[in-house]
Amino acid sequence: MPELLTQQEPGDLFVIRNAGNIVPAYGPEPGGVSATVEYAVAVLGVTDIIVCGHSDCGAMTAISTDTNMDYVPAVAGWLAHANAAKIVNAARTHQSAHERLEAMVRENVIAQLTNIRTHPSVALALNQGRLKLHGWAYDIETGSIDTLDGTTGRFVPLAENRQTSATPALTARAAAVLAA
């Protein structure tokens, strides 16, 4: 429950939950996730979007172990939105299946942040400095959260880096161009 994790009251967060924490890239036939993202950003004025992966994710386990999903074609099609993460993760060397899975969770967070940037409402809000993106990896066993530092591209402990976001800070020059 994201509200419990972030110590918010019910209704304080606008939450989308789905298998694999997927945010499809924007396309000609937007689905429920696309419509929800657009509504949140353009209508509600949401200022922060968090893509949160978690340890022991069943969807990421299926992807990282090349599980045959012929019997669940809709799930297989849905998880194809994580193909960029799958390819990047598969190209790396991992010491164990656990390490491969944890890396897959993080790569998927990065891939979904890339996908969400393709949404026009998100692109505009980012360009106008009205929106920050955050990538989190939640460890269910320990309760710890690592956050993606958009400047370094590394996940760092959220508890020690509360102001960190996946959206790199604008340089002074870029801010001046936007203000002009």
C-alpha positions, 0 to 999 in steps of 0.5 A: 500500500503506497499510502502506508509506505509513504506515511500518507492518508488514504486519498493523498496519493493518486496511485496506478498499480499494475503487473510489472509497474508498467507505463507503456510509451505513449501511442495512438491508442492510449490505454488506461495507464496513459489516460490516468497519467494524462489526467493526473498531470494535466488536470490534477496538476500532480507535481511528482510521479514515482515509478516504484519497483519492488523486490521479488516482483513476480513479473520481473522474475518471469522476465529475468528467467525467460518464463514461458508465458504462452498460457497467459498471452495478455500478460506476455503482451503487457510485459513486452513494455519492459523489453528495454529493461530485459535486454539491458539486464540480459547483457550484464553479468550477474553473480546469482539469480537473486542479483539478476532479479534485483537488477531487473527490477531497477532496470525496469524502473529506468525503462518505465521512466523513459516510457513515461517521458513520451507522454505529451502531458509529462513532456510538457510538465517536465519542460515547464519545470512543473513535474519531477520523476522519481524511480524507487526500488523497494525492498519488501523484506527490509522496508528500505527504498533506493531512489534513482539519482538522475544526475549519476544514474545510480540508485541511492538510499532514499533515507539519506537522499530525500531531495534526489529525483530521477529528473536531473536538475536544470542547469542555470542555462537551461532554466534561463532558456525556459524563462525566456 
